[in-house]
Each structure stands twice: as structure tokens, then as C-alpha cells.
Amino acid sequence: MKLPEASNFIEQIINEELQAGKFKNRGNELQVRFPPEPNGYPHIGHVKAMCINYAIKEKYGAKFNLRMDDTNPAKEDYEYVNSIVDALKWLGFEYDKLVFASDYYDRLYEIAEKYIADGNAYVCDLSAEEITATRGTLTEAGTPSPYRNRSAEENLRLFREMKAGKYPDGAKTLRAKIDMASPNINMRDPIIYRIAHVSHYRTGDKWCIYPMYDFAHPVSDAIEGITHSLCSLEFENHRPLYNWFVEKAGFELPLPRQIEFARLNITNMLMSKRYLKKLVDEGVVSGWDDERMPTIAGLKNRGV
């Protein structure tokens, strides 16, 4: 097959995979996504990820999903969803489908039960502080949880009781059972689900347990049939965990592949949603679309 000329290392990887026939069973159709969390307005730093994913859509005829990674209900809202949709529209990026991680909550829960049944997850009674204290350091292994060897039957019962609302926030978590001595701290039995009696802007009060981003993100990719998870370099150390979650879930090949690129920084410009939100909340600026903000809405109002 004749492939487009690669103009960067990501396209070179894709060309090699296509040449090797990796995606033959899906008609060589690629699928990418832009997956922001709807907890603030998108800013100029997000545009690089948008551009890279959209370029794959245009160059390879790939499908392009806009997915809201909405697994943290305390901080998310439709206002932010709309700001992200508006930003892509203003920039001229057309997506094929708008989806939400919360669309997959039932499926994510089923996969979590599969992990438990397969011996790959357990319910832990340690507090968040105790989990942090027993995780170890870059040079010292972590300490296994005293609840790590509970039976699959007991773990399933406890997890279902968590889902039913039997326990208060922070009382229990569901953790992946991987390797507490791994040199990669992300692999030391990370949390999969936590208890949070918080109403979700889309699902209301249906759930009182919510999946963690590191679990929901790769599994959502696999559910959607994403072929390439293109993300910035801070997720490089999370790649082994990304692969573990997808592989243990039992998805058919080809599995999504995470590829990292350098993030965009601009000198003398604040580019963190957490700090930008602080400016908004404290009234330092008139809103997320203040002309001084590096948000897409701010740049639009500035006359860009």
C-alpha cells in the first residue's frame, strides 16, 4: 500500500505499523482522540495535542473522537464541556464523535470485576495517607497492603458493597495487584476505584464509586477502538500501566498504543488549569475568557 510521507516520528511509527499489516483486520482504519478533562477551559497548551491528533485524521483518513475524561465529578461541569466543544469549533477541528468516559461507567465496572475475578485487583482498607506512605520511594520498594491477599470472592463482595454505598468516602479503594517492588512507582498497586458520594453532572447519583483516570483513560481508549493514544511526555512513565490495564481487560488485538510527544510551554505564560482556575475564582480576572488569559476563549476575545 502507498503510504503518506512521514513528517515526524509519530507518522513514521504509524507508517511502519501499516506496512507490517497491524491494522488489516480493521481495514487499516486508524482511530485517534483528544481526551480533555472538563474541569476548566482549554488553553493554548492544549492546541498542540489537538493539532497532532487532527493531523493524523486528515493525513490518514482516521476517525477522530472528542472524549471528555470525566471521572472526577467534584470538579467537572457542562460549562467546561461546552468551552471545549466551542474551542475545537473555533479552531476548525471537526471531530467524528463526541463521547464521555462516563458513557462507559457500566463497562468499566464490569472490567474491574473481571480484574478481581482474575486475581488482578483487590479491595484495600488502607487510607490514602497510608497507601502513599507504603508506596516506597524511587530507590526503595513499597510495602504490600495487609489486604493484598484477600480471596477473589471476598474482594467481589466488598467491591459490590462499595458500589451499593455501604461505606463512607475513603473507607476502601479497589487497587490493581501488580508489583510493589517495581522500579516504576506507577506500577505499585495503583488505585482503580475510590469511594466518592458526589453527584456527577451527567450520571447524577447513580454512582458513589468512581474510576481513577489511569484506569478509565486506557480502557476507554480500548472500548472506542483507539489505535494511537497520542499524549504529552508527562505520561511516559504511565505507559506500562496503560498497557497493563488494557491487556488484563482482555481486549482483542490490535490494542491501542500510547506515543508521547513534548508538551508545549510558552515563556512567561501561565499554562496550568489549576492556577488559571485560581485566578478566576479569586476574581483576579473577569473569567475564563478574560483577554489576558491563555485560554482559547481569551485569545478569541483578544482578537486573535
C-alpha positions in Angstrom: 0.0 0.0 0.0 1.2 3.5 -0.7 1.6 5.5 2.5 1.8 9.3 3.0 5.3 10.6 3.6 6.0 10.8 7.3 6.9 14.3 8.5 7.5 13.4 12.2 8.4 10.3 14.4 4.7 9.6 15.1 3.8 9.3 11.5 6.9 7.2 10.9 5.7 4.7 13.6 2.2 4.7 12.0 3.7 4.0 8.6 5.8 1.1 9.9 2.7 -0.4 11.6 0.6 0.0 8.5 3.3 -1.5 6.3 3.5 -4.5 8.7 -0.3 -5.0 8.4 -1.0 -4.3 12.0 -4.5 -2.9 11.3 -5.5 -5.2 8.4 -8.4 -6.8 10.4 -10.0 -3.3 10.7 -9.4 -2.3 7.1 -6.4 -0.2 8.0 -8.7 2.4 9.6 -7.0 4.4 12.3 -8.7 6.0 15.3 -7.4 8.8 17.5 -8.9 11.0 20.1 -8.5 14.3 22.0 -9.4 13.5 25.6 -9.5 16.6 27.9 -10.9 16.6 31.4 -13.9 19.0 31.6 -12.6 20.8 34.7 -11.6 24.1 33.1 -11.4 26.0 29.8 -8.9 24.7 27.2 -5.8 26.8 26.7 -3.2 27.3 24.1 -1.2 24.4 25.5 -4.0 22.0 24.5 -3.8 23.2 20.9 -0.7 21.2 20.2 -2.4 17.9 21.2 -5.4 18.9 19.1 -3.2 19.7 16.1 -1.3 16.4 16.3 -4.4 14.2 16.6 -6.3 16.2 13.9 -3.3 15.9 11.5 -3.5 12.1 11.8 -7.2 12.3 11.0 -6.5 14.4 7.9 -3.4 12.6 6.6 -4.6 9.0 7.2 -8.3 9.4 6.9 -8.5 8.4 10.6 -11.6 8.7 12.8 -11.2 11.4 15.5 -13.2 11.4 18.7 -13.5 14.2 21.2 -13.8 12.5 24.6 -14.5 14.1 27.9 -12.4 12.2 30.5 -15.0 13.0 33.2 -14.0 10.7 36.2 -13.7 13.5 38.8 -17.3 14.7 39.4 -16.4 17.2 42.1 -14.6 19.4 39.6 -16.4 18.9 36.3 -19.4 20.6 34.7 -21.2 21.2 31.4 -19.8 24.7 31.3 -16.3 23.2 30.7 -17.7 20.6 28.2 -19.2 23.5 26.2 -16.0 25.5 26.3 -14.0 22.6 24.9 -16.6 22.0 22.1 -16.6 25.7 21.3 -12.8 25.8 21.2 -12.5 23.0 18.7 -15.2 24.5 16.5 -13.5 27.9 16.5 -10.1 26.3 15.6 -11.8 24.4 12.7 -11.2 20.9 14.1 -14.1 18.7 13.2 -14.4 15.5 15.3 -16.4 12.4 14.2 -18.0 11.7 17.6 -18.4 13.4 21.0 -18.1 10.8 23.7 -17.6 10.7 27.5 -15.7 8.4 29.9 -19.0 8.4 31.9 -20.6 6.7 28.9 -18.6 3.7 29.8 -19.1 3.6 33.6 -21.1 0.3 33.5 -18.5 -1.3 31.2 -15.6 0.0 33.3 -17.3 -1.5 36.4 -17.6 -4.9 34.7 -13.9 -4.8 33.7 -13.0 -4.0 37.3 -14.9 -7.1 38.4 -13.0 -9.1 35.8 -9.7 -7.9 37.3 -10.9 -9.1 40.7 -12.1 -12.5 39.4 -8.7 -13.0 37.6 -6.7 -12.1 40.7 -5.5 -8.8 39.3 -7.3 -6.4 41.8 -8.2 -6.3 45.5 -10.2 -4.2 47.9 -7.9 -2.3 50.3 -8.8 -0.7 53.6 -5.7 1.5 53.9 -6.4 5.2 53.9 -5.0 7.5 51.1 -2.2 8.6 53.5 -1.3 5.0 54.4 -1.2 4.0 50.7 1.1 6.9 50.0 3.3 6.0 53.0 3.6 2.4 51.9 4.3 3.0 48.2 8.0 3.3 48.8 10.5 5.6 47.0 12.5 5.7 43.8 15.2 3.7 45.5 13.1 1.6 48.0 10.4 -0.9 47.2 6.9 -0.4 48.6 5.2 -2.4 51.4 2.4 -4.7 50.3 -1.0 -3.9 51.8 -2.1 -6.3 54.5 -5.3 -6.7 52.5 -3.5 -7.7 49.3 -4.2 -11.5 49.6 -7.9 -11.4 50.1 -9.8 -14.0 48.1 -11.5 -13.1 44.9 -14.8 -13.9 46.5 -14.3 -11.6 49.4 -13.0 -8.8 47.1 -16.0 -9.1 44.8 -18.4 -8.9 47.9 -16.6 -5.9 49.2 -16.4 -4.1 45.8 -20.1 -4.6 45.3 -20.8 -3.3 48.8 -18.7 -0.2 47.8 -20.9 0.2 44.8 -24.0 -0.1 46.9 -23.0 2.8 49.1 -22.3 0.8 52.3 -19.0 2.6 53.1 -18.1 6.3 53.6 -15.7 8.2 51.4 -12.1 7.0 51.9 -13.0 3.8 53.7 -11.9 1.5 51.0 -10.4 1.5 47.5 -10.0 -1.0 44.7 -6.4 -1.4 43.8 -4.6 -3.2 40.9 -2.5 -6.1 42.0 0.7 -5.6 40.1 4.2 -5.3 41.8 5.0 -3.3 44.9 8.7 -3.7 44.1 8.5 -2.3 40.6 11.1 0.4 39.8 8.2 2.3 38.2 6.2 3.6 41.2 3.1 3.9 39.0 3.0 0.0 38.9 2.9 -0.3 42.7 -0.7 -1.4 43.1 -2.4 1.8 41.9 -5.9 2.7 42.9 -8.6 1.7 40.3 -11.7 2.9 42.1 -12.3 5.2 45.1 -15.5 5.9 47.0 -16.9 9.4 46.5 -20.5 10.2 47.4 -20.6 13.1 44.9 -23.2 13.8 42.3 -21.9 13.6 38.7 -23.0 16.3 36.2 -24.1 13.5 33.8 -24.9 10.4 35.8 -26.4 12.2 38.9 -26.3 10.0 42.0 -26.2 6.6 40.2 -22.6 6.0 41.3 -20.8 6.6 44.6 -17.6 4.9 43.4 -15.7 6.5 40.5 -12.8 5.1 38.4 -9.4 6.7 38.6 -8.0 8.4 35.5 -5.1 6.0 35.0 -7.6 3.1 34.7 -10.5 4.8 32.9 -8.4 6.5 30.3 -6.7 3.5 28.6 -9.7 1.3 29.0 -11.9 4.0 27.4 -9.4 4.1 24.5 -9.7 0.3 24.1 -13.5 0.4 24.2 -13.6 3.0 21.5 -11.1 1.2 19.3 -8.5 3.9 19.5 -5.3 2.8 17.6 -3.0 5.5 18.8 -3.1 7.3 22.1 -1.1 10.5 21.5 -0.2 12.3 24.6 2.4 14.6 26.2 5.6 13.4 27.8 4.5 13.5 31.4 2.5 10.3 30.7 5.6 8.4 29.5 6.1 6.7 32.9 2.4 5.8 32.9 2.7 3.8 29.6 3.5 0.4 31.3 0.4 0.9 33.4 -1.7 1.9 30.4 -0.6 -1.3 28.7 -1.3 -3.4 31.8 -4.8 -2.2 32.2 -5.7 -2.8 28.6 -4.0 -6.2 28.4 -5.6 -7.5 31.6 -9.1 -6.3 30.4 -8.9 -8.9 27.6 -9.5 -6.7 24.5 -8.9 -8.0 21.0 -5.8 -7.1 19.1 -4.6 -4.6 18.0 -4.5 -2.8 21.3 -4.2 1.0 21.5 -0.6 2.2 21.5 0.5 5.2 23.6 3.0 7.5 21.9 4.3 10.6 23.7 5.4 14.0 22.4 6.9 17.0 24.1 4.4 19.3 25.7 4.0 23.0 24.7 5.3 25.6 27.1 5.4 29.4 26.4 7.8 31.6 28.3 6.2 34.0 30.8 2.7 32.4 30.3 0.8 30.6 33.0 -0.4 27.3 31.4 -2.0 25.2 34.2 -5.7 24.9 34.6 -5.3 24.7 38.3 -3.7 28.1 38.5 -5.9 29.6 35.9 -8.9 28.5 37.9 -7.4 30.1 40.9 -7.2 33.4 39.0 -10.9 33.1 38.0 -12.1 32.0 41.5 -10.3 34.8 43.2 -11.6 37.4 40.8 -8.1 38.4 39.5 -9.5 38.1 36.0 -13.1 38.6 34.8 -13.5 35.0 33.8 -12.0 32.1 31.8 -12.5 34.2 28.7 -10.7 37.3 30.0 -8.5 38.7 27.2 -5.4 38.3 29.4 -5.9 34.5 29.8 -4.1 32.0 27.6 -7.4 30.1 27.1 -8.8 29.7 23.6 -11.8 31.8 24.7 -9.4 34.5 26.0 -7.4 34.5 22.7 -10.6 34.7 20.7 -11.8 37.7 22.8 -8.3 39.3 22.4 -9.0 39.4 18.6 -6.7 36.5 17.5 
